[in-house]
Structures are given as C-alpha cells and as structure tokens.
Amino acid sequence: MPLSESYELHLDFVLGFTAARDLIVRPELRYRPSEFLPPADPLPEDLTLVPRRFGRDELRVLLERACGLA
C-alpha cells in the first residue's frame, strides 16, 4: 500500500542551546494518519521508508514556517 493523502508527514523539533548559546535543532519526522480524512489502514510492517537528511537551510525554513514566521 503506497502512502496517499490519508497520511501526513509530521515534523517535530527538539530545540536546545549550548553553553555558548548556539541553537541546536533536532528534527523528528514521522508519517501519521491524517486527522481530516477517513481513517487509513496502518502502514505495512515490511514498508521501508528511506530517511533523508535535511540541510541547515531547509530546517530553518521548516522551523520558521512552524512558528508562523515564513
């Protein structure tokens, strides 16, 4: 079963600061059934989702969108 509009990619950020006050951002990405469409079947156990590493600029844009700044 392929992913469809009944699944959404959820992006959660864990934010932290170093002793030098540098911002550290760790994204947590996962697919979840949509809240707005009829319930979807669970993802198959043998489905392999290939992770993708986001660049610093991509994470900054996603974080700004999540905070309503972009």
Secondary structure, 3 states (H helix, E strand, C coil): CCCCCCEEEEEEEEEEECCCCCEEEEEEEEEEECCCCCCCCCCCCCCCCCCCCCCHHHHHHHHHHHCCCC
